[in-house]
Amino acid sequence: MNQAIDHDEMTLFRDMARRAFEQEVAPHFEQWEDDHIVPRDLWRTLGAAGLLCPDVDEAFGGAGTTPHVTLAMIEELSRMGFGGVATGYGIHSNIVAPYLSRHGTEEQKQQWLPGMVSGDVFGALAMTEPGAGSDVQGIRTNAVRDGDEWVLNGSKIFITNGIHADLVIVAAITDPGKGAKGTSLFLVDVTLPGFEKSKKIEKIGQHTSDTAQLFFQDVRLPANALLGEVNKGFIIMMEELPRERLGIAAQAVAAAEGALDITVEYVKERKAFGQTIGEFQNTRFKLADVRTEIALNRALYEACADEYARDELTADKAAMLKLASCEMQCSTIDDCLQLFGGYGYTVEYPISRFYTDARIQRIYGGSSEIMRELVARTMLGR
């Protein structure tokens, strides 16, 4: 993995991303929010613009950048208030693509990564089940070997990108009775017989992030659909969780910055009792507190991003980052919304979307409670 980041390269990608998002997302976003989904073609458009999976190796169509660039794309979407799109982008470019890049065979990379870079293949990760959320060891979906094939049965719930996905990485039990030590990962082509998607799951926020339940009824997978080794899926998931949590932190910090930006503009214009809201000491102190909290979390986030690029980011530090940044996102955006008064509670004002989009951040990717447990376990040894 690249250790250094080229700042000129980063500036280029950020500028390109802002222009693309302003042109391809901003004019349509309100309609997509009302529709509770983005059009599938959005991902092909972003792929054509060179914005999907930028740190995928050039041999597979990517730009071969550092992971910082992928994280920067998530930041820009989040700062602009496109929370649901940022989540879909993150799953595709920051989670599914690295799973393949780091653990796939040459054949699997050739089969899937070029399409992921172009947007012709859209990716999802399916771990969560009705009885297995943060506790991934509770997985019940299973795959049984049958000659040269695997037969997959079970279901997954709350799967981001589940509606539009062309490729789903599925965690399944391959050695019953061994729990995590009997779990494997499979690359599932959604066109295979026996694969079904539910209708969209409606949520209180992130409406442009499509979420679905997936069903597998005797889905026959070729032997080369196995990602990594048999019964090593849990190990791969644990290795990849730091990057997933880093991406969630990118959303948290940048969304909080975006919410603060529009709040500052609002309090400079809105008047009450003969003066702007920004002239009240309570407002000034609150904004100072919010900015400080964001700055502290950005410092930790950037340090962790650098550590990840050097293969040095530990699971416990990623958990601390995810915990701190998501709690900060929710609390600071709540403070910002309060400064809008009643207007902040209306969908007419974007601060309300920042608020509702933020709430899931403390749940997915490992809840705040699980993050606290992971951090405490490293301190106490159990």
C-alpha positions as CSV (number, residue, x, y, z in Angstrom):
1,M,0.0,0.0,0.0
2,N,1.3,3.5,-0.8
3,Q,2.6,5.3,2.2
4,A,2.7,8.9,1.0
5,I,0.0,11.1,-0.5
6,D,0.7,13.4,-3.4
7,H,-1.0,16.7,-2.4
8,D,-1.3,17.9,-6.0
9,E,-3.0,14.6,-6.8
10,M,-5.4,15.1,-3.9
11,T,-6.2,18.6,-4.9
12,L,-6.9,17.4,-8.5
13,F,-9.2,14.7,-7.3
14,R,-11.1,16.9,-4.8
15,D,-11.6,19.7,-7.4
16,M,-12.8,17.1,-10.0
17,A,-15.1,15.5,-7.4
18,R,-16.7,18.8,-6.4
19,R,-17.4,19.8,-10.0
20,A,-18.8,16.4,-10.8
21,F,-21.0,16.3,-7.7
22,E,-22.3,19.8,-8.3
23,Q,-23.2,18.9,-11.8
24,E,-24.4,15.3,-11.5
25,V,-25.8,15.1,-8.0
26,A,-26.8,18.5,-6.7
27,P,-29.4,19.4,-9.4
28,H,-31.2,16.1,-8.9
29,F,-30.7,15.4,-5.2
30,E,-34.0,16.7,-3.9
31,Q,-35.9,14.5,-6.4
32,W,-33.8,11.5,-5.4
33,E,-34.6,12.2,-1.7
34,D,-38.3,12.2,-2.6
35,D,-37.8,9.0,-4.6
36,H,-35.8,7.4,-1.7
37,I,-33.3,6.1,-4.2
38,V,-30.7,7.3,-6.7
39,P,-30.8,6.1,-10.4
40,R,-28.6,3.2,-11.2
41,D,-26.9,5.3,-13.9
42,L,-25.4,7.7,-11.4
43,W,-22.7,5.1,-10.6
44,R,-21.9,4.7,-14.3
45,T,-21.7,8.5,-14.6
46,L,-19.3,8.7,-11.7
47,G,-17.3,5.8,-13.0
48,A,-17.0,7.5,-16.4
49,A,-15.7,10.6,-14.5
50,G,-12.9,8.5,-12.9
51,L,-14.3,8.9,-9.4
52,L,-15.1,5.3,-8.4
53,C,-12.5,3.1,-6.7
54,P,-9.6,5.5,-7.4
55,D,-7.1,3.4,-5.3
56,V,-7.7,0.2,-7.3
57,D,-4.6,-0.8,-9.2
58,E,-4.1,0.6,-12.7
59,A,-3.9,-2.9,-14.0
60,F,-7.6,-3.2,-13.3
61,G,-8.7,0.2,-14.5
62,G,-8.2,2.3,-11.3
63,A,-6.0,5.3,-10.8
64,G,-3.7,3.5,-8.4
65,T,-3.9,6.3,-5.8
66,T,-3.5,6.1,-2.1
67,P,-6.6,5.2,0.0
68,H,-6.7,8.9,1.0
69,V,-8.3,9.8,-2.4
70,T,-11.2,7.3,-1.9
71,L,-11.7,8.8,1.6
72,A,-11.6,12.3,0.1
73,M,-14.5,11.4,-2.3
74,I,-16.6,10.3,0.7
75,E,-15.7,13.5,2.5
76,E,-16.8,15.7,-0.4
77,L,-20.2,14.0,-0.7
78,S,-20.7,14.2,3.0
79,R,-19.7,17.8,3.3
80,M,-22.1,18.7,0.5
81,G,-25.0,17.1,2.5
82,F,-25.3,14.0,0.2
83,G,-25.2,11.6,3.1
84,G,-27.0,8.6,1.5
85,V,-24.9,8.9,-1.7
86,A,-21.7,9.0,0.4
87,T,-22.7,5.8,2.2
88,G,-23.4,4.0,-1.1
89,Y,-20.2,5.3,-2.5
90,G,-18.3,4.1,0.6
91,I,-19.6,0.6,0.5
92,H,-18.7,0.3,-3.2
93,S,-15.3,2.0,-3.4
94,N,-14.1,1.9,0.2
95,I,-15.2,-1.6,1.3
96,V,-16.1,-4.0,-1.6
97,A,-13.3,-2.9,-3.9
98,P,-10.6,-3.3,-1.2
99,Y,-11.9,-6.7,-0.2
100,L,-11.3,-7.8,-3.8
101,S,-8.0,-6.0,-4.2
102,R,-6.5,-7.3,-1.0
103,H,-8.0,-10.9,-0.9
104,G,-9.1,-11.8,-4.4
105,T,-7.4,-14.0,-6.9
106,E,-6.1,-12.6,-10.2
107,E,-9.0,-14.1,-11.9
108,Q,-11.5,-12.6,-9.5
109,K,-9.9,-9.2,-9.8
110,Q,-10.0,-9.3,-13.6
111,Q,-13.6,-10.4,-13.5
112,W,-15.0,-7.7,-11.2
113,L,-12.7,-4.8,-10.5
114,P,-12.7,-3.1,-14.0
115,G,-16.5,-3.1,-13.9
116,M,-16.5,-1.6,-10.4
117,V,-14.2,1.2,-11.5
118,S,-16.4,2.0,-14.5
119,G,-19.6,1.7,-12.6
120,D,-20.9,-1.1,-14.7
121,V,-20.7,-3.4,-11.6
122,F,-22.0,-2.0,-8.3
123,G,-21.0,-3.7,-5.1
124,A,-22.6,-4.5,-1.7
125,L,-21.4,-6.3,1.4
126,A,-23.8,-8.7,3.1
127,M,-23.0,-9.6,6.7
128,T,-26.0,-8.5,8.8
129,E,-28.8,-10.9,9.3
130,P,-32.1,-10.6,11.3
131,G,-30.3,-12.4,14.2
132,A,-26.7,-11.2,13.6
133,G,-25.9,-7.5,13.6
134,S,-22.9,-6.2,15.4
135,D,-22.3,-9.8,16.5
136,V,-21.2,-11.2,13.2
137,Q,-20.5,-14.5,14.9
138,G,-24.2,-15.1,14.9
139,I,-24.4,-15.6,11.1
140,R,-26.8,-18.4,10.0
141,T,-26.6,-18.1,6.2
142,N,-24.7,-21.2,5.0
143,A,-22.9,-22.6,2.0
144,V,-22.5,-26.3,1.4
145,R,-20.0,-27.8,-1.0
146,D,-21.5,-29.9,-3.8
147,G,-18.9,-31.2,-6.2
148,D,-17.3,-28.2,-7.9
149,E,-19.9,-25.8,-6.6
150,W,-21.2,-24.2,-3.4
151,V,-24.9,-24.1,-2.6
152,L,-25.9,-20.9,-0.7
153,N,-29.0,-20.6,1.5
154,G,-30.1,-17.9,3.9
155,S,-30.9,-14.2,4.1
156,K,-29.3,-10.8,4.9
157,I,-30.9,-7.6,6.1
158,F,-30.1,-3.9,6.1
159,I,-27.8,-4.3,3.1
160,T,-26.7,-1.0,1.7
161,N,-26.7,-0.9,-2.1
162,G,-28.8,-4.0,-2.0
163,I,-31.3,-2.8,-4.7
164,H,-28.7,-1.7,-7.3
165,A,-26.0,-4.3,-6.5
166,D,-24.6,-6.4,-9.3
167,L,-22.0,-8.1,-7.0
168,V,-22.6,-9.0,-3.3
169,I,-19.9,-10.2,-1.0
170,V,-21.7,-12.7,1.3
171,A,-20.6,-14.0,4.6
172,A,-21.8,-17.6,5.1
173,I,-21.2,-20.6,7.5
174,T,-19.2,-23.3,5.7
175,D,-18.3,-25.4,8.8
176,P,-21.3,-25.6,11.1
177,G,-20.6,-25.5,14.8
178,K,-17.4,-23.6,14.6
179,G,-19.0,-20.1,14.5
180,A,-16.5,-17.5,13.4
181,K,-13.9,-20.1,12.6
182,G,-16.3,-21.8,10.2
183,T,-17.2,-18.6,8.2
184,S,-16.3,-18.0,4.5
185,L,-16.9,-15.2,2.1
186,F,-18.4,-15.6,-1.4
187,L,-18.6,-13.3,-4.5
188,V,-22.2,-13.6,-5.5
189,D,-23.5,-12.5,-8.9
190,V,-27.0,-11.3,-8.4
191,T,-28.2,-12.7,-11.7
192,L,-27.8,-16.3,-10.4
193,P,-31.0,-18.3,-10.0
194,G,-32.2,-18.4,-6.4
195,F,-31.0,-14.9,-5.6
196,E,-33.8,-12.4,-4.7
197,K,-34.0,-8.8,-3.4
198,S,-36.7,-7.4,-1.2
199,K,-38.3,-4.1,-1.9
200,K,-36.5,-1.1,-0.5
201,I,-36.3,-0.8,3.3
202,E,-37.6,2.7,4.2
203,K,-35.4,4.6,6.7
204,I,-35.7,7.8,8.7
205,G,-32.6,9.2,7.0
206,Q,-30.1,8.6,4.2
207,H,-33.0,8.1,1.8
208,T,-30.7,8.1,-1.2
209,S,-28.9,5.1,0.1
210,D,-30.8,2.1,-1.1
211,T,-31.2,-0.6,1.6
212,A,-32.6,-4.1,1.1
213,Q,-33.1,-7.6,2.4
214,L,-31.4,-10.3,0.3
215,F,-32.5,-13.9,0.0
216,F,-30.6,-16.9,-1.1
217,Q,-32.5,-20.1,-2.1
218,D,-30.2,-22.8,-3.3
219,V,-28.0,-20.4,-5.1
220,R,-25.3,-22.4,-6.9
221,L,-21.9,-20.7,-6.9
222,P,-18.9,-21.8,-8.8
223,A,-15.8,-22.9,-6.9
224,N,-14.0,-19.6,-7.9
225,A,-16.7,-17.6,-6.1
226,L,-14.9,-18.2,-2.8
227,L,-13.1,-15.1,-1.6
228,G,-9.9,-16.1,0.2
229,E,-9.7,-19.5,1.9
230,V,-12.4,-21.7,3.2
231,N,-13.3,-20.8,6.9
232,K,-11.1,-17.7,6.8
233,G,-13.9,-15.2,6.1
234,F,-14.1,-13.9,9.7
235,I,-10.4,-13.2,9.6
236,I,-10.8,-11.2,6.4
237,M,-13.7,-9.3,7.9
238,M,-11.7,-8.4,10.9
239,E,-8.8,-7.2,8.8
240,E,-11.0,-5.0,6.7
241,L,-13.1,-3.4,9.5
242,P,-10.5,-0.7,10.2
243,R,-10.9,0.7,6.7
244,E,-14.7,0.5,6.9
245,R,-14.6,2.4,10.2
246,L,-12.2,4.9,8.7
247,G,-14.7,5.6,5.9
248,I,-17.5,6.1,8.4
249,A,-15.3,8.6,10.2
250,A,-14.7,10.4,7.0
251,Q,-18.4,10.8,6.6
252,A,-18.8,11.9,10.3
253,V,-16.1,14.6,10.2
254,A,-17.0,16.0,6.8
255,A,-20.8,16.0,7.4
256,A,-20.2,17.9,10.7
257,E,-18.1,20.4,8.8
258,G,-20.8,20.8,6.2
259,A,-23.5,21.3,8.8
260,L,-21.4,23.9,10.6
261,D,-20.8,25.8,7.4
262,I,-24.5,26.3,6.7
263,T,-25.2,27.1,10.3
264,V,-22.6,29.9,10.4
265,E,-24.2,31.4,7.3
266,Y,-27.7,31.1,8.8
267,V,-26.8,32.8,12.1
268,K,-25.2,35.7,10.3
269,E,-28.4,36.4,8.5
270,R,-31.3,35.4,10.8
271,K,-32.4,38.1,13.3
272,A,-34.1,38.0,16.6
273,F,-34.6,40.7,19.3
274,G,-33.1,43.3,17.0
275,Q,-29.9,41.6,16.2
276,T,-28.5,38.6,14.3
277,I,-28.5,35.3,16.1
278,G,-24.8,35.2,15.6
279,E,-24.4,38.2,17.9
280,F,-25.7,36.4,20.9
281,Q,-23.1,35.0,23.3
282,N,-24.8,31.6,23.5
283,T,-24.6,31.2,19.7
284,R,-20.9,32.3,19.6
285,F,-19.9,30.0,22.4
286,K,-21.9,27.1,20.9
287,L,-20.3,27.5,17.5
288,A,-16.8,27.7,19.1
289,D,-17.5,24.4,20.9
290,V,-18.7,22.7,17.7
291,R,-15.7,23.9,15.7
292,T,-13.3,22.7,18.4
293,E,-15.0,19.2,18.6
294,I,-14.8,18.9,14.8
295,A,-11.1,19.9,14.7
296,L,-10.2,17.4,17.3
297,N,-11.9,14.6,15.5
298,R,-10.4,15.6,12.2
299,A,-6.9,15.5,13.6
300,L,-7.6,11.9,14.9
301,Y,-9.2,10.9,11.6
302,E,-6.3,12.2,9.5
303,A,-3.7,10.5,11.7
304,C,-5.6,7.2,11.4
305,A,-5.8,7.6,7.6
306,D,-2.1,8.0,7.4
307,E,-1.6,5.0,9.7
308,Y,-3.9,2.9,7.5
309,A,-1.9,3.9,4.4
310,R,1.2,2.5,6.1
311,D,-0.7,-0.7,7.2
312,E,-0.4,0.5,10.8
313,L,-4.0,1.3,11.8
314,T,-5.0,-1.1,14.6
315,A,-8.5,-2.4,15.2
316,D,-8.8,-0.7,18.6
317,K,-7.7,2.7,17.3
318,A,-10.1,2.4,14.4
319,A,-12.8,1.6,17.0
320,M,-11.9,4.7,19.0
321,L,-12.1,6.8,15.9
322,K,-15.4,5.4,14.8
323,L,-16.8,5.9,18.3
324,A,-15.5,9.4,18.8
325,S,-16.3,10.8,15.3
326,C,-19.9,9.4,15.1
327,E,-20.8,10.6,18.6
328,M,-19.3,14.0,17.7
329,Q,-21.2,14.1,14.4
330,C,-24.6,13.5,16.1
331,S,-24.0,15.9,19.0
332,T,-22.6,18.8,17.0
333,I,-25.2,18.6,14.3
334,D,-27.9,18.6,17.0
335,D,-26.3,21.8,18.4
336,C,-26.3,23.3,14.9
337,L,-30.0,22.4,14.3
338,Q,-30.9,24.0,17.6
339,L,-29.6,27.3,16.3
340,F,-32.0,27.2,13.4
341,G,-34.9,27.0,15.8
342,G,-38.2,25.7,14.4
343,Y,-36.9,26.0,10.8
344,G,-34.3,23.4,11.6
345,Y,-37.1,20.8,12.1
346,T,-38.4,21.4,8.6
347,V,-37.3,19.4,5.6
348,E,-37.0,22.7,3.7
349,Y,-33.7,23.4,5.5
350,P,-30.8,21.1,4.7
351,I,-29.7,21.0,8.4
352,S,-32.6,18.6,9.0
353,R,-31.2,16.2,6.5
354,F,-27.7,16.4,8.1
355,Y,-29.4,15.5,11.4
356,T,-31.4,12.5,10.2
357,D,-28.6,11.2,8.0
358,A,-26.2,11.2,11.0
359,R,-28.2,9.0,13.3
360,I,-27.3,5.7,11.6
361,Q,-23.6,6.4,12.0
362,R,-23.7,5.4,15.6
363,I,-25.2,2.0,14.6
364,Y,-23.8,0.6,11.4
365,G,-20.2,-0.5,11.0
366,G,-20.4,-1.6,14.7
367,S,-22.5,0.3,17.2
368,S,-21.0,2.8,19.6
369,E,-21.6,0.3,22.4
370,I,-19.6,-2.4,20.6
371,M,-16.8,0.1,19.9
372,R,-16.6,0.9,23.6
373,E,-16.3,-2.8,24.3
374,L,-13.6,-3.3,21.8
375,V,-11.5,-0.5,23.2
376,A,-12.0,-1.7,26.8
377,R,-11.0,-5.2,25.8
378,T,-7.7,-4.0,24.5
379,M,-7.1,-2.2,27.8
380,L,-8.2,-5.0,30.1
381,G,-7.3,-8.0,28.1
382,R,-10.7,-9.6,28.1
